[in-house]
Amino acid sequence: MFKKIFRFFSSPPVLSLFNFLLIAILIAGNAYWPVACVPTPWAIVALSVCFLSVIIYPLVKSTSLSSVLSLINGISFFTFIYLVIFLSSMNVFGLMLILVGIGLLAFIPHFFIGQLIRNYLLKPKHPMQKKLFVSGFTFSILLMLFSGITYYRSANKIIEAQQKSFSSIEKNFMTEKILGMHFIYHTRYCFYDGWRPPKHEPLMVMGMWLNGYSPMGNGLNADPLHIDLEERIALYKRVYPENKIKFDCACSYKNHLSYHRDTIWQKQ
């Protein structure tokens, strides 16, 4: 019986549809609960490509398009691992909530990880698919290392600027993300980071992880600014006066009222 069920869900059209439904549930869940919030623009594009690749690859395994999707799915594989790490303790809570159904949401990334391992590493259609899949994953690892180096350099520059009362500060991609932590960009699952930050910047999060910041919320040593939130907002506005600090959206539908009604925005 189990073999019949497995064969049914392994058939290309069914697997493609099933993957589509799971990704739709993943997106809907993230929109309602404060999980990974709203990705930054480049991350939305990257996620859309990765999700689309996971949906259609079962249908094109034996076509010329399969090579391109193998490479992209190597990046997708890394993305789902990233989500598992980012969820941190929700992996444990998910186990406890499986009986009521909602806990299964936490394990959608795990399902895709297992699926991609099986189809690309254990039972690839062609050896080249495996090589391209590993290449996509390797590219993602290199990008993560780059984010760690960039974060380290920007954090040190911010510390140097703080010692000079921020009379001057080097403005770059990562500096803006670090200064905007905790009110624009969240740093971990919102249960730990609070409801305020509406944006998710994966490069900043990975940079923090590689510099000692725990996704479980028990370490702040990678945040170079040890100042309260209002001081941080004032500093950000001083360095980036042209940028928005409050957005029409919040982390999730569930917390959007708390975000908009918070007194911190009434002082701005």
N, C-alpha and C positions, 0 to 999 in steps of 0.2 A: 504493500500500500504506500509506504513512504517513498519507494522508488518511483511509483506512478506520479505521486505529487511532485517529486523533485523533477521528473522529466517534463511534467506539464509546465511548471514555472521556469524551467530552463529553456523552453522553446523560445526562439527569438522574439516573436510578436508579444508573447505573454510577459517575458522578462522586460522588454522595452516598456510596455504599458505599466508594469508593476514598478519599475524604476521611476517612471514619470509620476505615478501616484505618490510614491514615498517622498520624492523631492518636493512635490506640491504640498504635502503634509508638513515637511520640514520648514518650508518657507512660511506657511500659514502659522505654524507653531511659534516661529521666531517673531512674527508680526504681532502675535497676541501676548506671549510671555516675554519678559526681559531676559533674553538669552544672548544672542550675538549682535543685537541692535541693527542699525542700518549701515551696511558696508560703505566705505568711501567709493567715489566714482570708479576708480580703476579696479577696485576689488569687485564691484558689481559686474563689470564687464568680464573679468576673469572667472568669477563664479558662474556667470551665465554660460560661458563657453564650456566650462568643466561639467556643469550639470547637463547641458545639451549633449555633450559627448557621451556621458554615462547613459543617457536615455537612448541614443540612437545606435551605439556601438554594437548591440546584439544583432541589429538588422543588417549590418554591413561588414560582418567579420570576414567575408570572403571577397570583398571588393577592394579596389585601389584606395578607397577612402579609409580603409581600416588602418593603414600605416599612420596617417595623420592622427586618427583618434587614439591609436596606441600611445603616441607621444603625449597627447593631451591628457589621456587617462592616467599617465604617470604623475602628472601634476594634480589631477583629481584625487589620486591615491594619497598624495601628500596633504591635500586640502582636508580630506576626511580625517586623517590622523591628527591634523591641527585642531579640528573641531572636537575630537575626543579629548585631547589634552586641555583645550579651553574650557570644556564643560566641567572638568575637574571632579568635584564631589558629586555632581549630578549623575555621574555614572553609577555611583553607589545608591543614591536616592532613587534612580530609575529602576534598579533591581527591586527595591522595596515597594515601588508603585506599579510594578508589572501586573499585579493581580487586579488592579482597577483600570488597567489598559493604558493610562496616560504615561506610565513608565516606559512603554515601548518606544516613545518618541526619542528618548535619549540614545537608543541603540540603532537608529537608522544609519548614522555614520559607520557604526561597527559592521552593519550588514553590507554596506558598499565596500568597506575595506576587505572583508572576506570574499566578496564576489570578485573584486578586481585581482586579489591574490590568486584565486582559483583560475580565472580566465586568462591571466597574463603571465603568472609565474609558475603555476603548477601544470596547467593544461592549455598552453597557448596554441593557437591554430597554426602559426608559423614562427620559427625562431626569431625572425626579424621583429615580430610584434613584441616579443619579450625584451629585445634589445632597446627598442624605441620606448617602451614603457619604463624601463630602468633609466633611460636617458632623461625622460620627463621628470622622474622622481629626483634624479641627481641634480638637474637644473634647479628644482625647488629647494633642495638642500643648500646649494650654492647661494641662492637668493636669500635664504634664511641667514646664512653666515654673513652675507653682505649687510643685511639689516642689523645684525649684532654689532658689526664693526662701525657702521654709520651711527648707530645709537650711542655706542661708547664714546665716539669722538664728539658728537653733539652734546652729550651729557657733560663731558669735561669742559667744553666751551661754555656751557651754561654756568657751571660751577665757577669758572674763572670770571665770567661776567658778573656773577652775584657778589664776588669779593670786591668788585669795583662799583657796586651799587647799580649795576646794569647801565652804566653810562654808555656802553656800546655792547652789542651782541651780534654774533654771526647768524644771519637769517638763512635757513635752508629748509628743505623738506622735513627732516627729522626734528629740527629745533621747534618748528611750528607745532608738530605733533606732541612733543614733550611739554611745551608751555600750555598746550590745550588739554592736557590730561585732566580727568575727573569732572570736567564740565562740557567739553566737546567730545573728547575721545575717551572711551572707557578702557580699562586696563585688564579686566577679568570678568568672569560671569557676574551679572548684576546683583546677585544675592550678596556678593562681597563688595562690589564697587559702588553700589547705590544706583538709583534710578536716573540720575542727572545726565550722564554722558550719552548722547544719542547716536554717536558715530563709532564705527568699528574700523580701525586701521590695522590690518594684519602685520604690516612691516614693523610698526611700532611695538605691537604686542610681542612679536617674535624677538625683536631687539631687546626688549625688557627681559624676556625669559633667558636669553643668552647672557644677560648681565646681572642675573641673580634675583630677578623678581619672580615670586612664586605665584602660579595660577590659582593656588589654594587660598591665597589671601593672607599668608602669614609672614610676609617679608616686604619691606618697602625700600630696600637698599638700592634698588636700581633707579628710583626716582630721585633725580638730583636736586629737586626743589622741595625743601621741608618747610613749606609755608602754608597758611590756611587758604581755603578756596577763594575767599574774596580778594586776598592779596594776589593770588594766581590770576584771577580774572583781570584785575587791574593791570598786572604786568603784561598779560597777553594783549590787552587793548592798547597798551603803550607801544608794544613792539609791532603789533599787526592791527593798526587802527582801522584799516579798510575791511577787515574780516568780521563776519557775523559771529556772535557768541551764543545766541539763543536761536533755536530753530522751531519751525512749525510742528515738527514731529518730536516725539520723545523716544525712549528705548522701545516701548511697546504700547499697544492699545491699552493694556491693563494699567499701565503707570502714567499715561499721558496727562491725566488731570493733576497728579502730584507734581509733575514736572512744571506745568504751566502756572500752578498756584503757589509755587515756592517763593518765600519772601526774598530770596537772594536776587531774583529777577526784578523785584519791585524797587530794589535799591539802585538799579543800573540807570 
